[in-house]
Amino acid sequence: MGFASFIQMVPFVLVHLGKPEIETISTVFTGIYFGFVVYRGKSFWPAFIIHFFINVFFVAIVNLKH
């Protein structure tokens, strides 16, 4: 499980390159966490749902500030 989480984290980080630096750096840890969630849940859906709600939350925060 451990090594696979690090391997899948690499493309996750690469997809986020070009975004703000803090987001790109945080994807290293988030990618490992999502790998763990997928492994434990034996499905990508829990990680997908978590990622979806994180995105909704940040979009809402950005829109509320403007």
N, CA, C and O of each residue as an XYZ file, in Angstrom:
264
protein
N       0.823     -1.193      0.000
C       0.000      0.000      0.000
C       0.864      1.251      0.000
O       0.601      2.173     -0.772
N       1.877      1.307      0.837
C       2.682      2.512      0.984
C       3.319      2.985     -0.299
O       3.192      4.154     -0.663
N       4.007      2.086     -0.995
C       4.701      2.469     -2.224
C       3.714      2.883     -3.305
O       3.973      3.830     -4.048
N       2.596      2.191     -3.402
C       1.589      2.517     -4.417
C       1.024      3.917     -4.186
O       0.735      4.627     -5.150
N       0.863      4.322     -2.943
C       0.359      5.663     -2.655
C       1.334      6.730     -3.142
O       0.917      7.775     -3.640
N       2.626      6.467     -2.999
C       3.621      7.425     -3.480
C       3.658      7.460     -5.007
O       3.821      8.526     -5.599
N       3.511      6.313     -5.638
C       3.525      6.257     -7.102
C       2.335      7.015     -7.678
O       2.508      7.794     -8.615
N       1.134      6.810     -7.146
C      -0.040      7.490     -7.685
C      -0.049      8.971     -7.327
O      -0.732      9.762     -7.979
N       0.703      9.354     -6.295
C       0.785     10.757     -5.912
C       1.483     11.584     -6.985
O       1.155     12.756     -7.168
N       2.436     10.994     -7.695
C       3.214     11.736     -8.696
C       2.317     12.314     -9.794
O       2.385     13.519    -10.035
N       1.482     11.521    -10.473
C       0.622     12.136    -11.490
C      -0.384     13.129    -10.891
O      -0.758     14.104    -11.543
N      -0.817     12.882     -9.659
C      -1.730     13.807     -8.990
C      -1.070     15.177     -8.845
O      -1.702     16.205     -9.086
N       0.197     15.185     -8.453
C       0.935     16.438     -8.313
C       1.167     17.064     -9.686
O       1.015     18.275     -9.848
N       1.530     16.257    -10.665
C       1.801     16.793    -12.001
C       0.584     17.484    -12.604
O       0.725     18.482    -13.309
N      -0.605     16.965    -12.334
C      -1.829     17.585    -12.844
C      -2.028     18.965    -12.225
O      -2.642     19.834    -12.844
N      -1.522     19.177    -11.019
C      -1.716     20.442    -10.326
C      -0.583     21.436    -10.549
O      -0.615     22.531     -9.986
N       0.419     21.085    -11.355
C       1.500     22.030    -11.650
C       0.925     23.239    -12.371
O       0.006     23.112    -13.180
N       1.465     24.396    -12.078
C       0.984     25.623    -12.686
C      -0.060     26.332    -11.832
O      -0.415     27.479    -12.104
N      -0.540     25.664    -10.819
C      -1.484     26.286     -9.888
C      -0.662     27.041     -8.839
O       0.565     26.947     -8.851
N      -1.295     27.777     -7.944
C      -0.519     28.474     -6.903
C       0.401     27.511     -6.148
O       0.063     26.347     -5.932
N       1.551     28.015     -5.759
C       2.589     27.174     -5.152
C       2.093     26.395     -3.945
O       2.412     25.215     -3.799
N       1.319     27.033     -3.078
C       0.835     26.346     -1.876
C      -0.064     25.169     -2.257
O      -0.038     24.130     -1.597
N      -0.855     25.327     -3.313
C      -1.725     24.231     -3.760
C      -0.894     23.085     -4.315
O      -1.159     21.918     -4.027
N       0.110     23.424     -5.108
C       0.960     22.381     -5.691
C       1.705     21.609     -4.609
O       1.796     20.383     -4.674
N       2.233     22.308     -3.628
C       2.952     21.642     -2.538
C       2.003     20.788     -1.713
O       2.348     19.673     -1.322
N       0.816     21.303     -1.449
C      -0.129     20.542     -0.630
C      -0.625     19.282     -1.336
O      -1.074     18.344     -0.678
N      -0.548     19.250     -2.677
C      -1.009     18.057     -3.386
C      -0.114     16.847     -3.127
O      -0.547     15.710     -3.313
N       1.119     17.077     -2.704
C       1.985     15.949     -2.344
C       1.339     15.187     -1.182
O       1.188     13.967     -1.236
N       0.967     15.914     -0.148
C       0.378     15.282      1.036
C      -1.045     14.802      0.760
O      -1.450     13.731      1.212
N      -1.794     15.604      0.017
C      -3.165     15.228     -0.316
C      -3.180     13.994     -1.205
O      -4.031     13.121     -1.042
N      -2.246     13.917     -2.144
C      -2.170     12.754     -3.025
C      -1.884     11.476     -2.258
O      -2.466     10.430     -2.545
N      -0.995     11.558     -1.289
C      -0.702     10.391     -0.453
C      -1.940     10.027      0.368
O      -2.280      8.851      0.493
N      -2.606     11.029      0.923
C      -3.816     10.778      1.712
C      -4.898     10.146      0.845
O      -5.540      9.180      1.260
N      -5.107     10.683     -0.359
C      -6.118     10.108     -1.252
C      -5.764      8.670     -1.621
O      -6.654      7.829     -1.741
N      -4.492      8.381     -1.801
C      -4.080      7.009     -2.062
C      -4.447      6.096     -0.909
O      -4.896      4.970     -1.120
N      -4.256      6.579      0.307
C      -4.626      5.811      1.488
C      -6.134      5.594      1.548
O      -6.596      4.493      1.847
N      -6.901      6.647      1.262
C      -8.368      6.553      1.287
C      -8.847      5.540      0.247
O      -9.725      4.724      0.527
N      -8.272      5.596     -0.943
C      -8.658      4.654     -2.006
C      -8.313      3.232     -1.597
O      -9.105      2.310     -1.791
N      -7.127      3.060     -1.031
C      -6.713      1.724     -0.600
C      -7.641      1.171      0.476
O      -8.093      0.028      0.392
N      -7.920      1.990      1.484
C      -8.774      1.529      2.583
C     -10.214      1.288      2.131
O     -10.857      0.335      2.571
N     -10.712      2.150      1.256
C     -12.091      2.027      0.800
C     -12.269      1.102     -0.384
O     -13.392      0.766     -0.761
N     -11.139      0.688     -0.975
C     -11.150     -0.189     -2.149
C     -12.003      0.390     -3.287
O     -12.609     -0.340     -4.072
N     -12.027      1.722     -3.346
C     -12.775      2.433     -4.373
C     -12.221      3.843     -4.477
O     -11.765      4.406     -3.482
N     -12.257      4.417     -5.669
C     -11.796      5.787     -5.811
C     -12.887      6.792     -5.438
O     -12.599      7.980     -5.296
N     -14.132      6.339     -5.276
C     -15.249      7.247     -5.002
C     -15.086      8.074     -3.725
O     -15.383      9.268     -3.754
N     -14.631      7.506     -2.615
C     -14.456      8.362     -1.425
C     -13.469      9.510     -1.671
O     -13.723     10.643     -1.264
N     -12.347      9.219     -2.334
C     -11.374     10.275     -2.635
C     -11.969     11.280     -3.616
O     -11.733     12.482     -3.487
N     -12.727     10.808     -4.582
C     -13.381     11.688     -5.549
C     -14.343     12.638     -4.836
O     -14.358     13.837     -5.117
N     -15.134     12.108     -3.925
C     -16.114     12.923     -3.199
C     -15.416     13.940     -2.301
O     -15.843     15.092     -2.225
N     -14.351     13.528     -1.625
C     -13.589     14.457     -0.785
C     -13.019     15.581     -1.653
O     -13.131     16.756     -1.302
N     -12.411     15.224     -2.778
C     -11.830     16.215     -3.685
C     -12.911     17.154     -4.209
O     -12.690     18.361     -4.301
N     -14.063     16.616     -4.549
C     -15.177     17.421     -5.052
C     -15.590     18.461     -4.017
O     -15.747     19.636     -4.351
N     -15.769     18.044     -2.764
C     -16.209     18.989     -1.735
C     -15.135     20.004     -1.378
O     -15.454     21.142     -1.033
N     -13.873     19.613     -1.454
C     -12.791     20.592     -1.259
C     -12.882     21.661     -2.342
O     -12.784     22.853     -2.050
N     -13.072     21.236     -3.598
C     -13.189     22.200     -4.693
C     -14.397     23.108     -4.520
O     -14.288     24.321     -4.700
N     -15.536     22.544     -4.176
C     -16.746     23.351     -3.961
C     -16.515     24.362     -2.844
O     -16.901     25.524     -2.971
N     -15.893     23.933     -1.759
C     -15.619     24.818     -0.633
C     -14.736     25.987     -1.060
O     -15.048     27.137     -0.751
N     -13.642     25.710     -1.764
C     -12.734     26.783     -2.156
C     -13.348     27.712     -3.200
O     -13.105     28.918     -3.167
N     -14.122     27.180     -4.105
C     -14.807     28.040     -5.075
C     -15.797     28.945     -4.353
O     -15.910     30.124     -4.686
N     -16.509     28.410     -3.377
C     -17.453     29.222     -2.603
C     -16.728     30.309     -1.835
O     -17.191     31.449     -1.800
N     -15.604     29.983     -1.219
C     -14.827     30.971     -0.455
C     -14.329     32.082     -1.371
O     -14.430     33.262     -1.033
N     -13.795     31.711     -2.522
C     -13.271     32.715     -3.465
C     -14.413     33.609     -3.944
O     -14.250     34.827     -4.020
N     -15.546     33.032     -4.262
C     -16.675     33.826     -4.750
C     -17.270     34.710     -3.664
O     -17.768     35.794     -3.969
N     -17.233     34.282     -2.410
C     -17.753     35.103     -1.324
C     -16.857     36.309     -1.060
O     -17.336     37.355     -0.623
N     -15.572     36.167     -1.319
C     -14.637     37.271     -1.097
C     -14.820     38.378     -2.128
O     -14.476     39.532     -1.873
N     -15.361     38.027     -3.294
C     -15.519     39.020     -4.367
C     -16.906     39.472     -4.374
O     -17.278     40.311     -5.193
